Amino acid sequence: MWAREVFRVLYSPLKAFKEIVSKPDIKGPLLILVLTLVTTAVAQYASASKLSIETAPLATDNWWKEWITNWNSNGNVTIINNTGQIFLGNYSIQSISNGTLIWMNKTDIGPFNYSEEAGYKALSFRIKWIHQNGKFPSNATLRLFSPDQNHYFKLNLTDLISNSTGKWANITVNIGPEASKWLPENLPTWENINGIEFEMRWALSDSGNLTMIITDLFFGKYISFLATNIYGSTILPSVIDGIFVFFVNWAIFAGVLMVCTVMLREKVGPWKTFFVVIGYVFSITIVYILVRALLISALPDLRLQYEAWKAWDPNATEVERIMAIDIVTQQIQKYWTPSWIYLLGSYLIFAMDAWTVALSVIAVHTLRETSWKKAVAIALLGYVVYFFLRGLLLV
């Protein structure tokens, strides 16, 4: 009977609470806890299935040491030691020139085949430019040679580079046949990429001393978040956290409603019965989590760049973790926030609050045959107090 009432609370609460009050059984709230944990796992799976994260098996210091050599440029090329800074490798490549044009290229990087389904799908790097007068480049271009400098794909980087001189721009771009922003010149192919070039141009009136610096250059693959060890490592902590949060919410809400009932001069009755009955109110949590999971599954996929790993890395510094979280937040704001589905999900909590209050009114009314007017007052006051206490204790 108690198992049936867990679900009947959702569609026929008056009949359900009459049965629950007549035969209160703690097994009901415990079943709700189990179902909450199960649906939470489903929601986590739905969220993880929408995320892909960049992996960079070549992004190592030794790999970057090999790539740091043999760069060509119209300026003077030097290697800079980045020790102590937050980079994947310890070195940057720098070119200094004078005029309105600066470029650097490397023609011995491959050949790489980027048309393979399981191949590399992203190119990441950090780039910094310096103009003696702080003038912004009129054009910034990235080229991938295929098979030589006369055949290439080009990408406009002007909107991606930093808008201030001397500041790093952390850039990740998609590569391959599905990356539509690349423009082909002289019939290049993604099956045979063996060179890369960075170029910046200024207006003729902005001639001056120019500097370009490149670091953390690597090609990466995107893999599903489900395939990473991060997803597996979050399951047990999530279960433990879910159990803790459920009992804390249950204890706070039932306790606050008891106090409010006494304040309004109504009898509480046996506290154990009161506690068990209020526990059934949390059956709506199951609905909330499932609806959230459905909404998330309808959102577009997110691709997180390599640095996002630091958000889950226990060895990451606080600065690295903040930067990583900022990367994830930016992707969510760019691809999810404008969606009406995401907006609907953000308002869903208000509907659940109203539903919780409505079920609480019925529960309080049924427990001690309290008048509907007083039951409403107890439930509203109790939920307001519970809302603030929950915020303080479960931040």
Kinemage of the C-alpha trace (Angstrom):
@kinemage 1
@onewidth
@group {chain A} dominant
@subgroup {mainchain}
@vectorlist {calphas} color= white
{ca met a 1} P 0.000 0.000 0.000
{ca trp a 2} L 2.772 2.454 0.936
{ca ala a 3} L 4.426 1.980 -2.478
{ca arg a 4} L 1.176 2.790 -4.281
{ca glu a 5} L 0.655 5.938 -2.207
{ca val a 6} L 4.086 7.278 -3.208
{ca phe a 7} L 2.781 7.656 -6.773
{ca arg a 8} L -0.844 8.433 -5.890
{ca val a 9} L 0.357 11.558 -4.068
{ca leu a 10} L 1.212 12.932 -7.515
{ca tyr a 11} L -2.217 12.503 -9.159
{ca ser a 12} L -4.695 12.051 -6.297
{ca pro a 13} L -3.161 13.673 -3.190
{ca leu a 14} L -6.378 13.936 -1.125
{ca lys a 15} L -7.040 10.184 -1.239
{ca ala a 16} L -3.369 9.378 -0.916
{ca phe a 17} L -2.785 11.416 2.240
{ca lys a 18} L -5.903 10.008 3.908
{ca glu a 19} L -4.441 6.521 3.444
{ca ile a 20} L -0.964 7.638 4.505
{ca val a 21} L -2.234 9.320 7.694
{ca ser a 22} L -4.270 6.242 8.623
{ca lys a 23} L -1.277 3.923 8.142
{ca pro a 24} L 1.957 5.952 8.106
{ca asp a 25} L 4.914 3.889 6.942
{ca ile a 26} L 8.475 5.193 6.687
{ca lys a 27} L 9.065 2.760 3.819
{ca gly a 28} L 7.253 5.231 1.555
{ca pro a 29} L 9.737 8.123 2.008
{ca leu a 30} L 12.610 5.626 1.798
{ca leu a 31} L 11.248 4.425 -1.549
{ca ile a 32} L 11.114 8.053 -2.650
{ca leu a 33} L 14.776 8.398 -1.661
{ca val a 34} L 15.739 5.358 -3.740
{ca leu a 35} L 13.764 6.581 -6.756
{ca thr a 36} L 15.286 10.043 -6.360
{ca leu a 37} L 18.777 8.556 -6.499
{ca val a 38} L 17.857 6.479 -9.554
{ca thr a 39} L 16.363 9.433 -11.419
{ca thr a 40} L 19.341 11.580 -10.429
{ca ala a 41} L 21.613 8.998 -12.044
{ca val a 42} L 19.447 9.145 -15.176
{ca ala a 43} L 19.670 12.944 -15.192
{ca gln a 44} L 23.452 12.822 -14.779
{ca tyr a 45} L 23.705 10.412 -17.676
{ca ala a 46} L 21.558 12.733 -19.812
{ca ser a 47} L 23.780 15.700 -18.923
{ca ala a 48} L 27.010 13.799 -19.539
{ca ser a 49} L 25.726 12.543 -22.902
{ca lys a 50} L 25.417 16.157 -24.076
{ca leu a 51} L 29.052 16.976 -23.274
{ca ser a 52} L 32.161 16.251 -25.284
{ca ile a 53} L 35.572 17.228 -23.986
{ca glu a 54} L 38.750 17.768 -25.931
{ca thr a 55} L 41.588 15.330 -25.390
{ca ala a 56} L 45.121 16.087 -26.453
{ca pro a 57} L 47.407 13.043 -26.410
{ca leu a 58} L 50.038 15.155 -28.179
{ca ala a 59} L 49.763 18.070 -25.754
{ca thr a 60} L 52.860 17.275 -23.723
{ca asp a 61} L 55.947 19.278 -22.974
{ca asn a 62} L 58.152 16.944 -25.081
{ca trp a 63} L 55.773 17.210 -28.011
{ca trp a 64} L 55.748 20.991 -27.817
{ca lys a 65} L 59.566 21.040 -27.619
{ca glu a 66} L 59.632 19.253 -30.967
{ca trp a 67} L 57.112 21.637 -32.495
{ca ile a 68} L 58.768 24.749 -31.109
{ca thr a 69} L 61.646 24.471 -33.602
{ca asn a 70} L 61.910 25.196 -37.331
{ca trp a 71} L 59.410 28.042 -37.552
{ca asn a 72} L 59.651 30.491 -40.456
{ca ser a 73} L 58.704 34.146 -40.201
{ca asn a 74} L 59.117 37.564 -41.772
{ca gly a 75} L 60.525 38.654 -38.399
{ca asn a 76} L 63.077 37.498 -35.857
{ca val a 77} L 62.004 34.178 -34.277
{ca thr a 78} L 62.920 33.265 -30.694
{ca ile a 79} L 61.872 30.636 -28.146
{ca ile a 80} L 60.560 31.904 -24.790
{ca asn a 81} L 60.529 29.962 -21.516
{ca asn a 82} L 57.077 30.087 -19.872
{ca thr a 83} L 58.085 28.468 -16.577
{ca gly a 84} L 55.729 29.477 -13.777
{ca gln a 85} L 52.824 30.336 -16.071
{ca ile a 86} L 49.649 28.324 -16.619
{ca phe a 87} L 50.484 26.603 -19.901
{ca leu a 88} L 50.514 23.007 -21.083
{ca gly a 89} L 54.166 23.230 -22.135
{ca asn a 90} L 57.006 25.409 -20.912
{ca tyr a 91} L 57.804 27.206 -24.142
{ca ser a 92} L 56.386 29.770 -26.579
{ca ile a 93} L 57.468 30.773 -30.062
{ca gln a 94} L 57.808 34.523 -30.681
{ca ser a 95} L 58.372 36.652 -33.755
{ca ile a 96} L 59.191 40.377 -33.806
{ca ser a 97} L 58.884 42.447 -36.969
{ca asn a 98} L 58.365 46.014 -38.139
{ca gly a 99} L 55.738 47.331 -40.529
{ca thr a 100} L 52.101 46.297 -41.051
{ca leu a 101} L 52.485 42.514 -41.459
{ca ile a 102} L 53.760 39.700 -39.269
{ca trp a 103} L 53.510 35.969 -39.953
{ca met a 104} L 54.879 32.675 -38.672
{ca asn a 105} L 54.548 29.255 -40.246
{ca lys a 106} L 55.779 25.697 -39.846
{ca thr a 107} L 55.755 23.323 -42.795
{ca asp a 108} L 56.830 20.000 -41.280
{ca ile a 109} L 53.939 19.091 -38.994
{ca gly a 110} L 52.534 16.063 -40.769
{ca pro a 111} L 51.081 14.841 -42.864
{ca phe a 112} L 47.863 14.518 -40.846
{ca asn a 113} L 44.531 13.143 -42.034
{ca tyr a 114} L 41.661 15.103 -40.513
{ca ser a 115} L 38.890 13.508 -42.543
{ca glu a 116} L 38.878 10.279 -40.503
{ca glu a 117} L 35.869 9.774 -38.264
{ca ala a 118} L 38.006 9.012 -35.218
{ca gly a 119} L 40.695 11.571 -36.080
{ca tyr a 120} L 41.539 14.942 -34.628
{ca lys a 121} L 38.654 17.389 -34.771
{ca ala a 122} L 40.012 20.491 -33.045
{ca leu a 123} L 42.997 22.824 -33.066
{ca ser a 124} L 43.837 24.724 -29.879
{ca phe a 125} L 46.422 27.403 -29.177
{ca arg a 126} L 47.120 30.569 -27.259
{ca ile a 127} L 48.090 33.663 -29.217
{ca lys a 128} L 49.247 37.107 -28.144
{ca trp a 129} L 49.950 40.176 -30.286
{ca ile a 130} L 51.713 43.407 -29.397
{ca his a 131} L 51.649 46.651 -31.376
{ca gln a 132} L 53.830 49.484 -30.119
{ca asn a 133} L 50.832 51.833 -30.238
{ca gly a 134} L 48.214 49.277 -29.234
{ca lys a 135} L 46.548 49.285 -32.664
{ca phe a 136} L 44.223 46.336 -33.306
{ca pro a 137} L 44.996 44.186 -36.377
{ca ser a 138} L 42.744 44.773 -39.369
{ca asn a 139} L 42.941 41.080 -40.180
{ca ala a 140} L 44.166 37.873 -38.493
{ca thr a 141} L 44.305 34.624 -40.471
{ca leu a 142} L 45.087 30.992 -39.690
{ca arg a 143} L 46.098 28.694 -42.557
{ca leu a 144} L 46.531 24.940 -42.800
{ca phe a 145} L 48.681 23.897 -45.780
{ca ser a 146} L 47.595 20.941 -47.932
{ca pro a 147} L 49.943 19.773 -49.335
{ca asp a 148} L 52.027 22.970 -49.616
{ca gln a 149} L 51.819 26.722 -49.080
{ca asn a 150} L 50.045 27.222 -52.392
{ca his a 151} L 47.146 24.977 -51.356
{ca tyr a 152} L 45.521 25.650 -47.999
{ca phe a 153} L 42.453 26.132 -45.832
{ca lys a 154} L 42.157 29.542 -44.193
{ca leu a 155} L 40.183 30.771 -41.195
{ca asn a 156} L 39.542 34.360 -40.114
{ca leu a 157} L 40.699 34.825 -36.505
{ca thr a 158} L 40.069 38.568 -36.254
{ca asp a 159} L 37.012 38.197 -34.010
{ca leu a 160} L 38.698 35.540 -31.841
{ca ile a 161} L 41.978 37.194 -30.884
{ca ser a 162} L 42.232 39.444 -27.844
{ca asn a 163} L 41.050 42.997 -28.431
{ca ser a 164} L 43.854 44.354 -26.228
{ca thr a 165} L 47.563 44.316 -26.952
{ca gly a 166} L 49.706 42.050 -24.777
{ca lys a 167} L 46.886 39.740 -23.663
{ca trp a 168} L 46.562 36.021 -24.371
{ca ala a 169} L 43.640 34.754 -26.435
{ca asn a 170} L 42.808 31.122 -25.691
{ca ile a 171} L 41.386 29.729 -28.944
{ca thr a 172} L 39.932 26.360 -29.981
{ca val a 173} L 38.595 25.878 -33.510
{ca asn a 174} L 36.983 22.892 -35.204
{ca ile a 175} L 38.863 21.283 -38.088
{ca gly a 176} L 37.955 18.775 -40.773
{ca pro a 177} L 35.301 18.458 -43.493
{ca glu a 178} L 32.466 19.351 -41.113
{ca ala a 179} L 34.118 22.627 -40.030
{ca ser a 180} L 32.347 24.972 -42.421
{ca lys a 181} L 34.136 28.224 -41.506
{ca trp a 182} L 37.355 27.211 -43.232
{ca leu a 183} L 37.749 28.567 -46.787
{ca pro a 184} L 39.704 26.444 -49.307
{ca glu a 185} L 42.280 27.964 -51.661
{ca asn a 186} L 43.531 25.989 -54.704
{ca leu a 187} L 41.775 22.702 -53.863
{ca pro a 188} L 43.374 21.563 -50.587
{ca thr a 189} L 42.271 18.315 -48.910
{ca trp a 190} L 41.766 17.450 -45.244
{ca glu a 191} L 43.498 14.103 -45.856
{ca asn a 192} L 46.909 15.713 -46.192
{ca ile a 193} L 47.599 18.611 -43.812
{ca asn a 194} L 51.311 19.232 -43.264
{ca gly a 195} L 51.747 22.898 -42.448
{ca ile a 196} L 50.307 25.746 -40.369
{ca glu a 197} L 50.585 29.535 -40.548
{ca phe a 198} L 49.515 32.494 -38.412
{ca glu a 199} L 49.304 35.927 -40.011
{ca met a 200} L 48.305 39.392 -38.769
{ca arg a 201} L 47.917 42.562 -40.819
{ca trp a 202} L 47.476 46.192 -39.841
{ca ala a 203} L 46.273 49.194 -41.811
{ca leu a 204} L 48.975 51.075 -43.722
{ca ser a 205} L 48.563 54.000 -41.318
{ca asp a 206} L 49.288 51.721 -38.323
{ca ser a 207} L 52.848 50.703 -39.214
{ca gly a 208} L 55.046 50.000 -36.201
{ca asn a 209} L 56.911 47.411 -34.147
{ca leu a 210} L 54.938 44.158 -34.100
{ca thr a 211} L 55.149 41.017 -31.951
{ca met a 212} L 53.322 37.688 -32.266
{ca ile a 213} L 53.603 34.887 -29.682
{ca ile a 214} L 52.175 31.348 -29.984
{ca thr a 215} L 52.015 28.686 -27.264
{ca asp a 216} L 50.019 25.576 -26.288
{ca leu a 217} L 49.537 24.597 -29.917
{ca phe a 218} L 48.031 21.125 -30.290
{ca phe a 219} L 45.476 19.101 -32.212
{ca gly a 220} L 42.814 17.417 -30.132
{ca lys a 221} L 39.961 14.942 -30.340
{ca tyr a 222} L 36.546 15.283 -28.747
{ca ile a 223} L 35.284 12.339 -26.726
{ca ser a 224} L 31.999 11.872 -24.948
{ca phe a 225} L 32.006 12.815 -21.281
{ca leu a 226} L 30.525 9.378 -20.649
{ca ala a 227} L 33.768 7.796 -21.863
{ca thr a 228} L 35.956 9.677 -19.408
{ca asn a 229} L 36.966 8.588 -15.921
{ca ile a 230} L 35.436 11.821 -14.645
{ca tyr a 231} L 31.886 10.550 -15.161
{ca gly a 232} L 32.528 7.267 -13.327
{ca ser a 233} L 34.268 9.012 -10.447
{ca thr a 234} L 31.270 11.291 -9.807
{ca ile a 235} L 28.672 8.528 -9.355
{ca leu a 236} L 29.466 7.445 -5.779
{ca pro a 237} L 29.961 11.015 -4.419
{ca ser a 238} L 26.688 11.955 -6.105
{ca val a 239} L 24.834 9.084 -4.377
{ca ile a 240} L 26.270 10.017 -0.986
{ca asp a 241} L 25.452 13.675 -1.527
{ca gly a 242} L 21.936 12.782 -2.683
{ca ile a 243} L 21.221 10.749 0.468
{ca phe a 244} L 22.508 13.539 2.697
{ca val a 245} L 20.559 16.274 0.908
{ca phe a 246} L 17.334 14.236 0.947
{ca phe a 247} L 17.385 13.640 4.710
{ca val a 248} L 18.439 17.215 5.491
{ca asn a 249} L 15.613 18.623 3.341
{ca trp a 250} L 13.139 16.201 4.892
{ca ala a 251} L 14.191 17.033 8.450
{ca ile a 252} L 14.202 20.800 7.868
{ca phe a 253} L 10.838 20.926 6.109
{ca ala a 254} L 9.033 18.637 8.547
{ca gly a 255} L 10.575 20.447 11.518
{ca val a 256} L 9.630 23.892 10.223
{ca leu a 257} L 6.052 22.793 9.490
{ca met a 258} L 5.759 21.399 13.019
{ca val a 259} L 6.915 24.698 14.514
{ca cys a 260} L 4.538 26.699 12.298
{ca thr a 261} L 1.658 24.383 13.257
{ca val a 262} L 2.327 24.968 16.954
{ca met a 263} L 2.699 28.734 16.390
{ca leu a 264} L -0.747 28.845 14.828
{ca arg a 265} L -2.140 26.919 17.803
{ca glu a 266} L -2.836 23.670 16.072
{ca lys a 267} L -2.048 20.236 17.459
{ca val a 268} L 0.887 18.441 15.852
{ca gly a 269} L 0.142 14.969 17.161
{ca pro a 270} L 2.832 12.261 17.246
{ca trp a 271} L 5.964 13.785 15.710
{ca lys a 272} L 6.915 10.498 14.050
{ca thr a 273} L 3.633 10.399 12.154
{ca phe a 274} L 4.011 14.037 11.151
{ca phe a 275} L 7.570 13.407 9.967
{ca val a 276} L 6.623 10.350 7.879
{ca val a 277} L 3.600 12.004 6.272
{ca ile a 278} L 5.578 15.082 5.203
{ca gly a 279} L 8.186 12.762 3.694
{ca tyr a 280} L 5.674 11.735 1.028
{ca val a 281} L 5.577 15.335 -0.229
{ca phe a 282} L 9.053 14.809 -1.686
{ca ser a 283} L 7.674 12.375 -4.251
{ca ile a 284} L 7.437 15.377 -6.593
{ca thr a 285} L 11.246 15.512 -6.587
{ca ile a 286} L 11.170 12.415 -8.801
{ca val a 287} L 9.018 14.229 -11.361
{ca tyr a 288} L 11.198 17.325 -11.231
{ca ile a 289} L 14.414 15.403 -11.885
{ca leu a 290} L 12.906 13.385 -14.750
{ca val a 291} L 11.508 16.493 -16.458
{ca arg a 292} L 14.896 18.195 -16.098
{ca ala a 293} L 16.569 15.163 -17.664
{ca leu a 294} L 14.155 15.274 -20.618
{ca leu a 295} L 14.779 18.987 -21.152
{ca ile a 296} L 18.559 18.537 -20.989
{ca ser a 297} L 18.412 15.695 -23.510
{ca ala a 298} L 16.732 18.091 -25.965
{ca leu a 299} L 19.532 20.689 -25.719
{ca pro a 300} L 22.375 20.873 -28.282
{ca asp a 301} L 25.674 19.138 -27.585
{ca leu a 302} L 28.460 21.113 -25.915
{ca arg a 303} L 32.115 20.795 -26.862
{ca leu a 304} L 34.494 21.743 -24.058
{ca gln a 305} L 38.086 22.610 -24.807
{ca tyr a 306} L 41.067 20.900 -23.225
{ca glu a 307} L 41.475 23.294 -20.276
{ca ala a 308} L 37.998 22.342 -19.027
{ca trp a 309} L 39.523 19.130 -17.599
{ca lys a 310} L 40.892 21.219 -14.735
{ca ala a 311} L 37.365 21.721 -13.379
{ca trp a 312} L 37.411 18.068 -12.256
{ca asp a 313} L 41.135 17.614 -11.646
{ca pro a 314} L 41.836 17.226 -7.893
{ca asn a 315} L 45.427 18.332 -8.506
{ca ala a 316} L 44.453 21.548 -10.280
{ca thr a 317} L 45.256 24.875 -8.645
{ca glu a 318} L 42.464 27.216 -7.623
{ca val a 319} L 43.281 29.531 -10.537
{ca glu a 320} L 43.178 26.644 -13.020
{ca arg a 321} L 39.877 25.392 -11.611
{ca ile a 322} L 38.307 28.860 -11.841
{ca met a 323} L 39.485 29.228 -15.437
{ca ala a 324} L 38.082 25.797 -16.309
{ca ile a 325} L 34.703 26.513 -14.731
{ca asp a 326} L 34.620 29.785 -16.649
{ca ile a 327} L 35.154 27.855 -19.910
{ca val a 328} L 32.208 25.554 -19.133
{ca thr a 329} L 30.040 28.527 -18.132
{ca gln a 330} L 30.843 30.363 -21.356
{ca gln a 331} L 29.848 27.356 -23.455
{ca ile a 332} L 26.558 26.991 -21.568
{ca gln a 333} L 25.792 30.687 -22.001
{ca lys a 334} L 26.620 30.544 -25.699
{ca tyr a 335} L 24.791 27.377 -26.712
{ca trp a 336} L 22.188 26.613 -24.013
{ca thr a 337} L 21.056 29.863 -22.429
{ca pro a 338} L 19.408 31.282 -25.608
{ca ser a 339} L 17.292 28.127 -25.982
{ca trp a 340} L 13.665 28.221 -24.854
{ca ile a 341} L 14.180 24.683 -23.528
{ca tyr a 342} L 16.898 25.900 -21.152
{ca leu a 343} L 14.712 28.850 -20.143
{ca leu a 344} L 11.810 26.494 -19.428
{ca gly a 345} L 14.098 24.401 -17.229
{ca ser a 346} L 15.142 27.451 -15.225
{ca tyr a 347} L 11.490 28.262 -14.471
{ca leu a 348} L 10.568 24.672 -13.663
{ca ile a 349} L 11.740 25.065 -10.064
{ca phe a 350} L 9.022 27.670 -9.424
{ca ala a 351} L 6.343 25.232 -10.541
{ca met a 352} L 7.818 22.621 -8.200
{ca asp a 353} L 7.773 25.108 -5.316
{ca ala a 354} L 4.074 25.778 -5.902
{ca trp a 355} L 3.360 22.049 -6.120
{ca thr a 356} L 5.266 21.411 -2.896
{ca val a 357} L 3.211 24.051 -1.067
{ca ala a 358} L -0.037 22.584 -2.444
{ca leu a 359} L 0.840 19.064 -1.266
{ca ser a 360} L 1.920 20.441 2.105
{ca val a 361} L -1.456 22.143 2.514
{ca ile a 362} L -3.222 18.827 1.892
{ca ala a 363} L -0.851 16.940 4.207
{ca val a 364} L -1.275 19.401 7.100
{ca his a 365} L -5.060 19.538 6.603
{ca thr a 366} L -5.338 15.740 6.588
{ca leu a 367} L -3.013 15.140 9.547
{ca arg a 368} L -5.079 16.944 12.190
{ca glu a 369} L -8.185 17.999 10.236
{ca thr a 370} L -6.877 21.550 10.294
{ca ser a 371} L -9.020 24.086 8.465
{ca trp a 372} L -7.977 24.746 4.888
{ca lys a 373} L -7.276 28.380 5.724
{ca lys a 374} L -4.865 27.502 8.524
{ca ala a 375} L -3.340 24.702 6.492
{ca val a 376} L -2.530 27.188 3.726
{ca ala a 377} L -1.009 29.616 6.242
{ca ile a 378} L 1.110 26.869 7.835
{ca ala a 379} L 2.313 25.541 4.478
{ca leu a 380} L 3.167 28.975 3.046
{ca leu a 381} L 4.955 30.191 6.166
{ca gly a 382} L 6.724 26.865 6.566
{ca tyr a 383} L 7.926 26.799 2.983
{ca val a 384} L 9.289 30.351 3.138
{ca val a 385} L 11.281 29.533 6.282
{ca tyr a 386} L 12.362 26.182 4.808
{ca phe a 387} L 13.509 27.917 1.593
{ca phe a 388} L 15.878 30.230 3.453
{ca leu a 389} L 17.144 27.558 5.863
{ca arg a 390} L 17.819 25.218 2.933
{ca gly a 391} L 19.828 27.932 1.239
{ca leu a 392} L 21.937 28.483 4.346
{ca leu a 393} L 22.567 24.819 5.191
{ca leu a 394} L 22.947 23.309 1.707
{ca val a 395} L 25.027 25.939 -0.115
